[in-house]
């Protein structure tokens, strides 16, 4: 088996490693057993993400990371990558997977890694997340459950906001939707000097969720 990486058009050709959304996202469910607001309109359950070819790659990855040689193969695959994104869909649902990702990060200091996650909700992940956060080439962003701009102060993170005008001055608003939905050279999500990235809600489902929460 070989590692399978994805390329999303938004990221200017930057590659990523992902899993299918929701069923690998334990952090997407609240303690009440309900899907959190930010995940109710998950973009990774729509559009191209529904194609069998896309889903099959992510299903492959769910099995593939468990191979003993996976870390070595990932390091080799990232030999020429200056930037890399983990999880444009899915999350690192397993501590064993998180430890392997950490090993890849440590072995690729030439690569800037961006990893958004909700696994900070589970105490057993804290040691490996702290180790990732300490690496100079890793931007670990804790994903907020809010669609109204709330986030955890003092930690790198990301959140969803209803409109650009409603963003706090302390956050960096994603500019992709000013550029046809593409990063267009922006690398803010990888920048450890930027504490919080805010993404403007888009898509009919997410807009509906925002309207309901804003009432």
N, C-alpha and C positions, 0 to 999 in steps of 0.2 A: 504494500500500500504506500501511497505517497501523499504528502500534505497537499491540500487543495485550498488555494487562496482566492479571494474574490476581489473584484474591482468595481466600485460604485462610481457612477458618472459624476456625482456631486464632489467627490474627493480629488478631482484632477488627476486620476490615475493612481492615486495612493492605494495600496493593497490592504486587505483586511482578512482576518480569520474569524469565522462566525458559526453560530449554531442556529437552529430554528427557534423562532421567538416563542415566548410564553411557556412552552413545556420545558424549557431549560432556564426559566426565570422565576425561581421561588420568591424572589423579592418583589415580584409584581403583584403578589397577593397580600392583603393587609391581615392583621391579627384577627379580624372579623371574618376572614375567609372570602373577602370580596376583592376584585381587581382594583388596584389603586388607580386614581384618576389619570395619571400620566400614561398608564398602560392600556387604558380602555380604548384609546384611539391609535394603538400602536401601528406605525407606518410599515413595520416589517411583517404585517399580516395582510398587506394589500399590494396591488400592482404586481411588479415583476416577482416579488417574493412568493407569490402563489404558484409560480411556474414549477413544474416537476423538476426541471433541470436545476433550478435554484435550490429547491428543498432537498434534492438528493445530495447536493454538495454538502449541505449542512448536516444531513443525516450521516454522511460519510465521516465528517469531522467528529461527530459525537462518539463514534467508535474508534477513530484513528488516533486520537490523542492518548489513548490508553496503551499504545505500543511502546515498548522500552526505548526504541530509537526515535521517538517522535521529537524530543527536544533537539537532538542532533540534526534531524532533518529540517526542523523549523529554522534553526540557526543558519544552516546552509542556504535555505531558501531566502533568507533575509540578507544575504551577503551584500547586495547592492541597494538595499532599501534605506533611504535616509529617514523616511517617515513611515509609520505603520499604525494601523488602527485595529484594535481588538474589538470584536463584537459590534458590527453594524446591525446585527440581530442576535438575540440570545444573550446569555450571561454565563459566568463561570460558576455553575451550579455546584461544583465539587471542589473541596479543599485540595484534593489530589491534582485536579486540573489547574487550580490556582498556583500551586507550588511549581508545576511544570512551566507555566507561563512565566513565573518569576525567574526560573532558570534560563529561559530564552532571553528575557530582558537583560539579565546579568551578562550573558554571553554575547550580546549585541550592543555594546556601548556606542557604536556608530549610528544606531537607529534610534530615533525619537519615537517612543511608544505612547499612544493615547488609549486609555482603557476606561470607559464608562461602566459603572456597575451599581447594583443595589445590594450586593452581598455584604455590605457593611452593616446590614441589619442583623446579621448573625455573628455572635461573639466568636465562634470558632474560626472565622476568617480574619480576625483582627491581626494576628501575628504576620500573616503573609501580606495583608494589605499594608501594614506598617512598613514592611521590608520593601515593597514596591514603591511606596511613597518616598522612601529615603533615597531611591536611585535618581541621579541627576538626569537620566534620559527617559524618565517615565512621568507622564501626567496622568495620575489616577484621579478620576472625577466621579464623585459620589452623586448619583442621579437622584434628584428630588422627585417625590411622588406628586408634587403640586402642579397644577396647571395655571396657577395664579401668581407664580414668581417666588414662592417660599423656598428657602434653602437653609442648610445647616451652616451657621457662621463659623469662621475660623478654619474651614477645610475647603480644599478644592472641590468644586462641584459643578453641576449643571441643573437648569430648571427650565420650565416652560412658562412663557408669559402670554397673556391675551393679545397685547399689541406692543409695538416698540415703545410707544409713549408711556406705557405702564412699567417700564423697566426701572429698577433702582439705579442710581448713579454709580453704585459700587460694582455693577456687573457689566460684562462685555456682551453686547447683543450680537448674535450671529448675523453676518451680513449676506449669507448665501442667497436669501430670497430677494435681495437687491440686485443679484447677478444671475438671474435665471435659475436659481436653485443650486448653484455651484459655488465651491469655495473660492475659486478665482485667485488662487495664490495665498489666501489667508491661512495662517497656521495657528490661530489663537487657541484652538482646542488642545494643541500640543505644548502650549506656552505655560510653564509653571509659574510665571510671574503674574498670570491672570487668574484670580481666585475662582470666579464663577462665570460660566457662559450661560446666556439666556437665549433660548430658541423661541421665536414667535410661533404660536400655534397655527398650524395650517392643515388643510384637509377638512372636509365637511364633518366627519365624525368628531374630530378634535374640537372644531369650532362649536359644535353642539354641546360637548362636555364643558367647555369653557363658559358658554352662556348659562348652563344650568348651575355651575358652581359660583358664578358671579352674582346670581340673584340674591 
